[in-house]
Amino acid sequence: MAKKSKKQQQPGGTPATVALTAAGVAYTVHSYEHDPAHPSYGEEAAQAMGVSPDRVFKTLVADVDGTLTVAVVPVAGQLDLKALAAAVGGKRAAMADPALAERTTGYVRGGISPLGQRKKLPTVLDASASGHETICVSAGRRGLEVELSPADLAALTGAVLAPVGRV
């Protein structure tokens, strides 16, 4: 596992790392060799980095009453769609079409980052994130994660903190 601090970040990184650098936020990039045969992108990331799965968060895109909405939840659990809808004042939520999520965010499935998306979407960060000094989220491609404080992630994405993950 290679680690890079923001000072060592390659110029022209992913939109997520570019956004972090532009914001002056402290972060660490973790890269690992992605195995296309692995059944879970998030669990693969946690294992490869040697980080507890409750500190590694996946980025999911859902449709809440016709509005694409980002949910950031621990990889060890699942997204509670009813809780997500409630967190943004909606009635119904369903997972978004993967192709639409990719087009809208500018990232591929398994590499969608809550940061640096093509179109800024309403974002909900699972409340469990606040129990950690740092969490890891996708840095914008498979095999690349970024570690940062949950407060910085929430501030940069305009995220609402709510209990939207379940085990």
PEKA-V367460 format. One record per backbone hydrogen bond with DSSP energy under -1.0 kcal/mol. CO is the residue of the C=O (numbers start at 1). NH is the residue of the N-H. If there is no record, write none. Layout:
{{CO	NH} {CO	NH}}
//
This chain:
{{2	31} {4	29} {5	8} {14	18} {15	19} {16	20} {17	21} {18	22} {19	23} {20	25} {21	24} {28	147} {29	4} {30	145} {31	2} {35	38} {40	44} {41	45} {42	46} {43	47} {44	48} {45	49} {46	50} {46	51} {52	55} {55	136} {56	75} {58	73} {60	71} {61	96} {62	69} {63	94} {64	67} {67	64} {69	62} {70	124} {71	60} {72	126} {73	58} {74	77} {78	166} {80	84} {81	85} {82	86} {83	87} {84	88} {85	90} {86	89} {92	65} {94	63} {97	101} {98	102} {99	103} {100	104} {101	105} {102	106} {105	118} {108	111} {122	70} {123	160} {124	72} {125	162} {126	129} {127	130} {128	131} {129	132} {135	148} {136	57} {137	146} {141	144} {143	32} {144	139} {145	30} {146	137} {147	28} {148	135} {149	153} {150	154} {151	155} {152	156} {153	157} {154	158} {154	159} {160	125} {162	127} {162	164} {164	80} {166	78}}
//
